[in-house]
Amino acid sequence: MQLLASSDKCYGCAACSNVCPKKCIEMRNNEYGEVRPVVDLSSCVSCGQCTKICAALKEPSLFEPLDIYAMTIRDKNHKKGCASGGAARLFYEEALANDAVVFGCDFDENYILRMRSASEIKEIEGFRSSKYTFCRMDQCYNEIKDLLQRNIHVLFIGSSCQVYALKCFLGNNQNGLLTVDLICHGVPPEGYFYEYLKHQSSLLDKKIEKIKFREDEKNEDFRLRLYSKKTCIYDIYAREDLFFTGYVNYAIFEERCYNCPFANLKRISDISIGDWWGPSQLPVSKSSLILVNSKQGQEFIRTIMLHSDALFELHTLQEAIKYNEQLRGASPLPTQYFEMRKYYKENGFMMTSKKYIQPYIKSYHQKIRNQKIRRLVLFPFRVLRKIKRGW
């Protein structure tokens, strides 16, 4: 008897675990490192609640954006630590100023990324910056349901599938909820990053206490930095690190991510946010892309515009699609994907990454070498052209 979606379709969202009246559904890592529900059929009473709210068994209703902006926080000190324009930070601050409870992703002490709540500014520090791995929802569903029943407003920022799962769980009881989804390329299984960090911790002989995938310092983007006791103990460009290289080459996502129903311009949330990569008149190098998808989202953004230290620049649907590939479709499935998964099942992530991800790094280094050789070869000709122009 199949109560829930198959493993390749499952979002790992844990809504089924939250709704089960007998608490007989546990979220565990499967042989591919993915978090999936395991049902104790001896305790199951076949009430059907898990099947009823399973997001992977439903067809989502999506809607096209009403407004599109590039946006950035004006003050550099206020923006510090934000991955792009700082949209999520502004949203959290605005919601908390109006006595809402906010939800975001943060690593726990065991390198597991989890969704948690915050009701004060000082509690959102861990939400800042991008995190490129699977996030557990844990018991957030029932916590949010309880808050809404007590007429406490909630701001939820997560992936599109997490937002959809939350909406499926709540049904029609969504009064006071504002949802924001991240424009996502895909997520690696939890087991991949967990094993990778355990390996790094052992290799560096340090306890890793802080993880950053992106920085705003000197506009250096997409570097993996690991910290121990506030000291950076590992700092490397994305395309030279085994885990990060797998991510930026779309090689290590969960299988479902390559058929993501949310990877298009039509959205599931009140607001969608990501990076703005297109041309802009904003006086900064990095901005956020904001897709405003509902009337409730419009009202929230208008409030932000009135009260916040932010600059907004209006753009078009065509520009949003042109400069953000994830609005044009899901990430492409790598040719060796299923072979790699099978290898991981038997050998773990580190051996798998050395066999399947290391070639990407070698290719990157070869590309850099070729560029240097090309510059050296062309250098005399550039000098001659400059001399001729001088004549």
C-alpha positions in Angstrom: 0.0 0.0 0.0 1.5 3.3 -1.1 0.3 6.2 1.1 2.7 8.9 -0.2 4.6 9.9 -3.3 7.4 7.8 -4.6 10.9 8.8 -3.5 11.8 10.4 -6.8 8.8 12.7 -6.6 8.8 13.4 -2.8 9.8 16.9 -1.6 11.0 15.6 1.7 8.9 18.4 3.2 7.7 16.4 6.3 4.1 17.7 6.1 3.0 14.1 6.3 5.0 13.6 9.5 3.4 16.7 11.0 -0.2 15.8 10.1 -0.1 12.2 11.2 -2.3 11.7 14.3 -0.4 8.6 15.4 3.1 10.1 14.8 4.0 7.0 12.9 5.8 8.8 10.1 9.5 9.6 10.6 11.8 11.6 8.3 15.0 9.7 7.7 17.9 9.7 5.2 17.5 7.1 2.5 20.4 5.3 0.7 20.9 8.4 -1.6 21.3 10.8 1.3 17.8 12.2 0.8 15.4 12.9 3.6 12.3 10.9 3.1 9.3 9.7 5.1 9.3 6.2 6.6 5.9 4.9 7.7 5.5 2.5 10.7 2.6 0.5 9.2 2.1 -1.3 12.5 0.9 2.0 14.1 -0.8 3.4 11.0 -4.7 3.5 11.2 -5.1 4.4 7.4 -6.8 7.7 8.2 -5.5 9.1 4.9 -4.4 12.5 6.4 -0.8 12.1 5.0 -2.1 11.3 1.5 -4.6 14.2 1.6 -1.9 16.8 2.3 1.0 15.4 0.3 2.2 18.2 -2.0 3.9 15.8 -4.4 0.5 14.1 -5.2 -1.1 17.4 -6.1 -0.9 19.8 -9.0 0.1 23.3 -7.9 -1.9 26.4 -8.9 0.7 29.0 -10.0 0.2 32.7 -10.9 2.1 35.2 -13.0 3.9 38.1 -11.3 2.1 41.5 -11.1 5.2 43.6 -10.6 9.0 42.9 -11.1 11.8 44.9 -9.4 15.5 45.0 -9.0 16.1 46.2 -5.4 19.0 46.9 -3.1 19.4 48.2 0.5 20.8 51.8 0.2 23.1 51.8 3.3 26.2 49.6 2.9 26.5 48.9 6.6 22.8 47.8 6.7 23.3 45.6 3.7 26.5 44.0 5.1 26.4 40.2 5.1 23.5 40.0 2.5 24.1 37.8 -0.5 22.6 40.2 -3.1 20.4 43.2 -2.6 19.2 42.2 0.9 15.5 41.7 0.1 15.0 38.9 2.7 16.6 40.9 5.4 14.2 43.9 4.7 11.3 41.5 4.7 12.2 40.0 8.0 12.7 43.4 9.6 9.4 44.8 8.3 7.5 41.7 9.5 9.1 41.7 13.0 8.4 45.5 13.4 4.7 44.6 13.0 4.8 41.8 15.6 4.8 38.9 13.2 6.8 35.7 13.7 9.2 35.0 10.8 10.6 31.6 9.6 13.9 31.1 7.8 16.7 28.5 7.4 19.6 28.1 9.8 22.3 25.5 10.4 22.2 23.6 13.7 25.3 22.5 15.6 25.5 19.3 13.6 25.6 21.0 10.1 22.0 20.2 9.5 20.0 23.0 7.8 16.6 23.5 9.5 13.7 25.8 9.2 13.0 27.7 12.5 11.1 30.7 13.8 12.2 34.0 15.1 10.3 36.8 16.9 13.2 39.3 17.5 15.8 40.9 15.2 18.7 39.3 17.0 17.3 35.9 16.2 17.5 36.3 12.4 21.3 36.4 12.1 21.5 32.8 11.1 18.9 33.3 8.3 21.2 35.6 6.4 23.1 34.6 3.2 22.4 31.8 0.8 22.6 28.1 1.8 23.0 25.5 -0.9 21.7 22.3 0.6 18.5 20.6 1.8 16.6 22.3 4.6 14.5 20.2 7.1 11.0 21.7 7.9 10.7 19.7 11.2 7.7 20.8 13.2 7.2 24.2 11.5 3.8 23.3 10.1 2.1 22.8 13.4 3.9 25.8 14.9 2.7 28.1 12.0 -0.8 26.6 12.2 -1.0 27.4 15.9 0.3 31.0 15.4 -2.3 31.7 12.7 -5.1 30.3 14.9 -4.0 32.8 17.6 -4.2 35.6 15.0 -0.4 36.1 15.0 0.9 37.0 11.5 3.6 34.9 10.0 6.2 35.6 7.3 7.6 32.3 5.8 10.7 32.4 3.5 11.7 29.1 1.9 12.0 27.2 -1.3 9.0 27.0 -3.7 8.3 23.3 -2.7 8.4 24.2 1.0 5.9 27.0 0.4 3.6 24.7 -1.5 3.8 22.0 1.1 2.9 24.6 3.8 -0.1 25.7 1.8 -1.2 22.1 1.3 -0.9 21.5 5.0 -2.9 24.6 6.0 -5.6 24.3 3.4 -7.9 27.3 3.6 -6.6 28.4 7.0 -4.0 30.9 5.7 -5.2 34.2 7.1 -2.2 36.2 8.3 0.4 34.2 6.3 2.7 35.9 3.9 4.9 33.5 1.8 8.1 34.3 0.0 9.9 31.7 -2.2 13.5 31.6 -3.3 14.1 31.3 -7.0 15.9 28.0 -6.7 18.2 26.0 -9.1 17.8 22.8 -7.0 19.0 21.3 -3.7 21.6 18.6 -3.0 20.6 15.8 -0.7 21.2 16.4 3.0 23.6 13.5 3.2 26.0 15.0 0.7 26.7 18.2 2.5 26.7 16.5 5.9 29.4 14.0 4.9 31.4 16.7 3.1 31.5 19.0 6.2 32.3 16.1 8.5 35.2 15.3 6.2 36.4 18.9 6.2 36.1 19.2 9.9 38.3 16.1 10.3 40.8 17.3 7.6 41.1 20.7 9.2 41.1 19.3 12.7 38.6 22.0 13.8 35.0 22.2 14.8 33.1 24.1 12.1 30.9 26.6 13.7 29.8 28.8 10.8 29.3 28.3 7.1 29.1 30.9 4.3 28.5 30.2 0.6 28.5 33.8 -0.5 30.1 37.0 0.8 29.7 40.7 0.1 33.3 41.6 1.0 35.1 43.2 -1.9 32.3 41.9 -4.1 33.7 38.4 -4.0 30.8 36.1 -4.7 30.3 32.3 -4.5 33.1 31.3 -2.2 32.8 28.6 0.4 34.1 29.8 3.8 34.2 27.7 6.9 34.7 29.3 10.3 35.9 28.0 13.7 35.8 30.3 16.7 35.2 33.3 14.4 38.3 32.5 12.4 38.0 31.5 8.7 39.7 28.1 8.4 38.7 27.3 4.8 38.2 29.8 1.9 37.9 28.7 -1.7 36.2 29.8 -4.9 33.1 27.8 -5.8 34.6 26.1 -8.9 37.6 24.8 -7.0 35.7 23.1 -4.2 34.3 19.6 -4.6 30.8 20.2 -3.1 30.3 23.7 -4.5 31.5 22.7 -7.9 28.9 20.0 -8.0 26.3 22.6 -7.1 27.2 25.3 -9.6 27.3 22.6 -12.4 23.9 21.3 -11.4 25.4 17.8 -10.9 24.3 16.9 -7.4 20.7 17.9 -6.9 17.9 15.6 -5.7 16.3 13.8 -8.6 13.0 15.7 -8.3 14.7 19.0 -8.8 15.4 18.2 -12.5 11.6 18.1 -13.1 10.7 21.0 -10.8 7.1 22.3 -11.5 8.1 25.7 -9.9 11.0 26.4 -12.2 9.2 29.0 -14.4 7.8 32.5 -14.4 4.5 31.5 -12.8 5.0 31.3 -9.0 3.5 29.7 -5.9 4.2 32.5 -3.3 3.0 36.1 -2.6 6.6 37.2 -3.4 9.6 35.5 -5.1 13.2 36.6 -4.6 16.5 35.8 -6.2 19.5 37.6 -7.7 19.1 40.3 -10.4 21.7 39.6 -13.1 20.5 42.1 -15.7 21.4 45.7 -16.5 20.4 48.3 -13.8 20.7 51.9 -12.9 21.0 51.1 -9.2 24.3 52.4 -7.8 25.5 48.9 -6.6 27.0 45.8 -8.2 24.6 43.3 -6.6 20.8 43.6 -6.4 17.9 41.4 -5.6 15.2 40.3 -8.1 11.7 40.6 -6.6 8.6 39.1 -8.3 5.4 40.4 -6.7 2.8 37.7 -7.3 -0.3 38.6 -5.3 -2.3 41.6 -4.0 -1.0 40.8 -0.5 2.5 40.8 -1.8 1.9 44.2 -3.5 0.7 45.7 -0.2 3.8 44.4 1.6 6.2 45.7 -1.0 4.5 49.1 -1.0 5.0 49.2 2.8 8.6 48.3 2.4 9.0 51.1 -0.2 7.6 53.7 2.2 9.4 52.7 5.4 12.7 51.1 4.4 16.2 52.1 3.4 15.9 50.5 -0.1 16.0 51.4 -3.7 13.6 49.8 -6.2 13.8 49.7 -10.0 10.8 48.5 -12.1 11.5 45.9 -14.8 9.6 43.7 -17.2 8.6 40.0 -17.5 10.8 39.6 -20.5 13.9 41.0 -18.6 13.2 38.7 -15.6 13.1 35.7 -17.9 16.2 36.8 -19.9 18.4 37.3 -16.9 17.3 34.4 -14.7 17.6 31.0 -16.3 15.6 29.3 -13.5 12.5 31.2 -14.7 12.9 29.4 -18.0 12.9 25.8 -16.7 14.4 23.3 -14.4 18.1 22.6 -14.3 19.3 20.1 -16.9 19.8 16.5 -15.8 23.5 15.5 -16.0 24.3 12.6 -18.4 26.0 10.6 -15.6 23.5 11.4 -12.9 22.0 8.0 -12.2 25.4 6.3 -12.5 26.7 8.8 -9.9 23.8 8.1 -7.6 24.4 4.4 -7.7 28.1 5.0 -7.0 27.2 7.2 -4.0 25.0 4.5 -2.6 28.0 2.2 -2.4 30.9 4.6 -1.7 29.6 7.8 0.0 29.9 11.4 -1.1 33.7 12.1 -0.9 34.6 9.2 -3.2 31.7 10.0 -5.5 32.8 13.6 -5.8 36.4 12.7 -6.5 35.2 10.5 -9.4 32.4 12.6 -10.8 32.9 16.2 -9.7 36.7 16.4 -9.8 36.6 16.5 -13.7 34.6 19.7 -13.5 37.4 21.3 -11.5 40.1 20.0 -13.9 38.1 21.5 -16.8 37.8 24.8 -15.0 41.6 24.9 -14.4 42.2 24.0 -18.0 39.9 26.8 -19.2 41.9 29.3 -17.0 45.2 28.0 -18.4 43.9 28.4 -22.0 42.8 32.0 -21.3 46.2 32.8 -19.9 48.0 31.3 -23.0 45.6 33.2 -25.3 46.4 36.5 -23.5 50.2 35.8 -23.8 49.9 34.9 -27.5 47.9 38.0 -28.3 49.9 40.4 -26.1 52.5 41.4 -28.8 49.7 42.1 -31.2 47.9 44.3 -28.7 51.1 46.2 -28.1 51.6 46.7 -31.9 48.0 48.0 -32.3 48.6 50.5 -29.4 51.8 51.7 -31.1 50.1 52.1 -34.5 47.3 54.1 -32.9 50.0 56.3 -31.3 51.4 56.9 -34.7 
